[in-house]
Amino acid sequence: MSYRKGRRFEYEVRDYFERRGWLVIRAARSRPVDLVCIKDGKVMLVECKYAGGRVQKDERKALEKMGEKHGVDVAVVRRKRRGVIEIEPLYSGGV
């Protein structure tokens, strides 16, 4: 997948969350996650996967560990089909 397509999808996901009232920060070079979303004192770390991209087992564990360590929610967002995204929660910080 091209960098441009992935970046464009990250912007699409950013816009999705912003329309729902979240403050969204796109992480440089997608490290450690693609987006940091903040709303009403709640923080969600978001990893974007375009075109059926999968989260590898070690990446999933690292994301879950990050959420646990910092007490924040972690989710993976994928494109299901044009205009539709799927949000898969990986960890709920539930502080």
PASEBA-1860 file (N, C-alpha, C; in nm, 3 decimals):
! residues 95
1> MSYRKGRR> 0.083/-0.117/0.000/0.000/0.000/0.000/0.089/0.124/0.000 ~ 0.044/0.223/-0.070/0.125/0.345/-0.078/0.109/0.428/0.049 ~ 0.212/0.504/0.078/0.211/0.595/0.193/0.095/0.694/0.180 ~ 0.071/0.742/0.058/-0.035/0.841/0.037/-0.173/0.787/0.072 ~ -0.200/0.663/0.033/-0.331/0.603/0.064/-0.347/0.589/0.215 ~ -0.242/0.543/0.283/-0.248/0.528/0.427/-0.268/0.661/0.497 ~ -0.195/0.763/0.453/-0.208/0.896/0.511/-0.348/0.953/0.487 ~ -0.397/0.933/0.366/-0.532/0.982/0.333/-0.636/0.916/0.423
9> FEYEVRDY> -0.619/0.785/0.449/-0.712/0.715/0.538/-0.701/0.769/0.681 ~ -0.580/0.797/0.727/-0.562/0.854/0.861/-0.637/0.987/0.871 ~ -0.629/1.071/0.767/-0.702/1.197/0.767/-0.854/1.173/0.767 ~ -0.899/1.073/0.696/-1.041/1.039/0.694/-1.088/0.998/0.834 ~ -1.008/0.917/0.901/-1.042/0.873/1.038/-1.036/0.993/1.133 ~ -0.935/1.079/1.116/-0.926/1.200/1.197/-1.054/1.283/1.184 ~ -1.098/1.303/1.061/-1.219/1.381/1.036/-1.342/1.315/1.098 ~ -1.348/1.183/1.092/-1.458/1.106/1.152/-1.469/1.137/1.301
17> FERRGWLV> -1.356/1.129/1.371/-1.358/1.156/1.515/-1.384/1.303/1.545 ~ -1.326/1.394/1.467/-1.349/1.537/1.490/-1.495/1.574/1.473 ~ -1.564/1.514/1.375/-1.707/1.541/1.357/-1.788/1.497/1.478 ~ -1.734/1.407/1.558/-1.802/1.358/1.677/-1.752/1.426/1.805 ~ -1.680/1.537/1.786/-1.641/1.620/1.899/-1.508/1.589/1.965 ~ -1.427/1.501/1.905/-1.297/1.468/1.960/-1.192/1.567/1.911 ~ -1.094/1.595/1.997/-0.972/1.664/1.955/-0.880/1.554/1.907 ~ -0.827/1.566/1.785/-0.746/1.459/1.728/-0.609/1.513/1.689
25> IRAARSRP> -0.505/1.439/1.733/-0.367/1.473/1.701/-0.309/1.357/1.621 ~ -0.257/1.389/1.504/-0.194/1.286/1.420/-0.047/1.277/1.458 ~ -0.003/1.158/1.491/0.135/1.138/1.537/0.230/1.136/1.417 ~ 0.343/1.205/1.434/0.445/1.205/1.329/0.499/1.065/1.308 ~ 0.511/1.027/1.183/0.561/0.895/1.145/0.484/0.780/1.209 ~ 0.360/0.810/1.253/0.273/0.709/1.314/0.339/0.637/1.430 ~ 0.415/0.708/1.507/0.481/0.646/1.623/0.437/0.712/1.751 ~ 0.396/0.642/1.851/0.377/0.498/1.855/0.243/0.453/1.797
33> VDLVCIKD> 0.151/0.549/1.774/0.021/0.518/1.711/-0.006/0.623/1.605 ~ -0.112/0.603/1.528/-0.144/0.698/1.421/-0.212/0.824/1.474 ~ -0.309/0.807/1.564/-0.387/0.920/1.614/-0.403/0.912/1.765 ~ -0.407/1.030/1.827/-0.442/1.041/1.968/-0.569/1.124/1.973 ~ -0.676/1.066/2.027/-0.806/1.132/2.031/-0.843/1.163/2.176 ~ -0.892/1.285/2.200/-0.925/1.330/2.335/-1.064/1.392/2.335 ~ -1.146/1.350/2.433/-1.281/1.406/2.445/-1.330/1.387/2.588 ~ -1.374/1.495/2.650/-1.431/1.489/2.785/-1.341/1.415/2.884
41> GKVMLVEC> -1.212/1.440/2.877/-1.118/1.379/2.969/-1.081/1.235/2.936 ~ -1.133/1.183/2.829/-1.105/1.046/2.786/-1.002/1.051/2.672 ~ -0.908/0.958/2.675/-0.805/0.951/2.571/-0.814/0.816/2.502 ~ -0.806/0.819/2.369/-0.805/0.696/2.290/-0.689/0.701/2.192 ~ -0.608/0.597/2.194/-0.500/0.582/2.097/-0.555/0.500/1.982 ~ -0.534/0.547/1.859/-0.594/0.483/1.742/-0.487/0.443/1.641 ~ -0.493/0.319/1.599/-0.408/0.266/1.492/-0.498/0.247/1.370 ~ -0.462/0.305/1.256/-0.543/0.297/1.134/-0.486/0.190/1.041
49> KYAGGRVQ> -0.575/0.105/0.991/-0.535/0.001/0.896/-0.623/0.012/0.773 ~ -0.560/0.044/0.662/-0.631/0.065/0.536/-0.638/-0.065/0.456 ~ -0.747/-0.086/0.388/-0.762/-0.196/0.292/-0.733/-0.333/0.354 ~ -0.798/-0.361/0.466/-0.786/-0.494/0.526/-0.655/-0.520/0.597 ~ -0.579/-0.415/0.625/-0.453/-0.433/0.697/-0.476/-0.500/0.832 ~ -0.385/-0.582/0.871/-0.397/-0.655/0.997/-0.298/-0.604/1.099 ~ -0.337/-0.618/1.225/-0.247/-0.586/1.335/-0.176/-0.716/1.372 ~ -0.045/-0.716/1.359/0.033/-0.835/1.393/0.024/-0.860/1.544
57> KDERKALE> 0.045/-0.985/1.583/0.032/-1.024/1.723/0.121/-0.939/1.815 ~ 0.247/-0.917/1.776/0.337/-0.838/1.861/0.294/-0.691/1.867 ~ 0.242/-0.639/1.756/0.193/-0.501/1.754/0.070/-0.488/1.843 ~ -0.019/-0.586/1.837/-0.140/-0.586/1.920/-0.102/-0.586/2.068 ~ -0.008/-0.671/2.105/0.035/-0.678/2.245/0.096/-0.545/2.290 ~ 0.177/-0.484/2.204/0.240/-0.356/2.238/0.134/-0.248/2.257 ~ 0.032/-0.246/2.171/-0.075/-0.147/2.184/-0.154/-0.168/2.313 ~ -0.187/-0.293/2.343/-0.261/-0.324/2.465/-0.179/-0.286/2.589
65> KMGEKHGV> -0.050/-0.315/2.586/0.038/-0.281/2.698/0.045/-0.130/2.718 ~ 0.051/-0.055/2.608/0.054/0.090/2.614/-0.074/0.144/2.678 ~ -0.187/0.089/2.637/-0.315/0.131/2.695/-0.322/0.101/2.844 ~ -0.276/-0.018/2.881/-0.278/-0.056/3.023/-0.185/0.033/3.105 ~ -0.066/0.055/3.055/0.034/0.136/3.126/-0.017/0.278/3.153 ~ -0.085/0.336/3.054/-0.127/0.476/3.065/-0.275/0.493/3.099 ~ -0.348/0.382/3.113/-0.489/0.389/3.150/-0.576/0.456/3.046 ~ -0.547/0.429/2.918/-0.623/0.489/2.808/-0.681/0.380/2.719
73> DVAVVRRK> -0.783/0.416/2.643/-0.842/0.323/2.547/-0.752/0.311/2.424 ~ -0.755/0.195/2.362/-0.679/0.170/2.240/-0.772/0.103/2.141 ~ -0.769/0.147/2.015/-0.856/0.088/1.912/-0.783/0.083/1.779 ~ -0.828/-0.012/1.696/-0.782/-0.021/1.558/-0.901/0.016/1.470 ~ -0.875/0.102/1.372/-0.981/0.143/1.279/-0.944/0.090/1.141 ~ -1.040/0.022/1.078/-1.020/-0.033/0.943/-1.129/0.018/0.850 ~ -1.095/0.021/0.723/-1.196/0.051/0.622/-1.266/-0.080/0.585 ~ -1.397/-0.080/0.599/-1.475/-0.198/0.560/-1.507/-0.191/0.410
81> RRGVIEIE> -1.562/-0.080/0.369/-1.590/-0.053/0.228/-1.598/0.098/0.214 ~ -1.605/0.144/0.095/-1.600/0.288/0.070/-1.694/0.365/0.163 ~ -1.635/0.455/0.241/-1.714/0.540/0.329/-1.751/0.478/0.462 ~ -1.720/0.351/0.484/-1.757/0.285/0.608/-1.631/0.239/0.680 ~ -1.622/0.275/0.808/-1.508/0.229/0.885/-1.555/0.142/1.000 ~ -1.465/0.057/1.048/-1.494/-0.032/1.160/-1.395/0.002/1.272 ~ -1.447/0.019/1.393/-1.361/0.048/1.507/-1.358/-0.077/1.595 ~ -1.238/-0.133/1.612/-1.219/-0.251/1.695/-1.145/-0.210/1.822
89> PLYSGGV> -1.215/-0.212/1.938/-1.146/-0.181/2.063/-1.044/-0.290/2.097 ~ -0.924/-0.250/2.134/-0.822/-0.346/2.176/-0.805/-0.346/2.327 ~ -0.823/-0.229/2.385/-0.806/-0.217/2.531/-0.892/-0.103/2.581 ~ -0.958/-0.124/2.694/-1.037/-0.019/2.755/-0.967/0.027/2.882 ~ -0.922/0.152/2.883/-0.847/0.206/2.996/-0.930/0.219/3.121 ~ -1.058/0.248/3.106/-1.153/0.257/3.216/-1.097/0.301/3.350 ~ -1.032/0.416/3.352/-0.969/0.464/3.474/-1.073/0.491/3.580
END
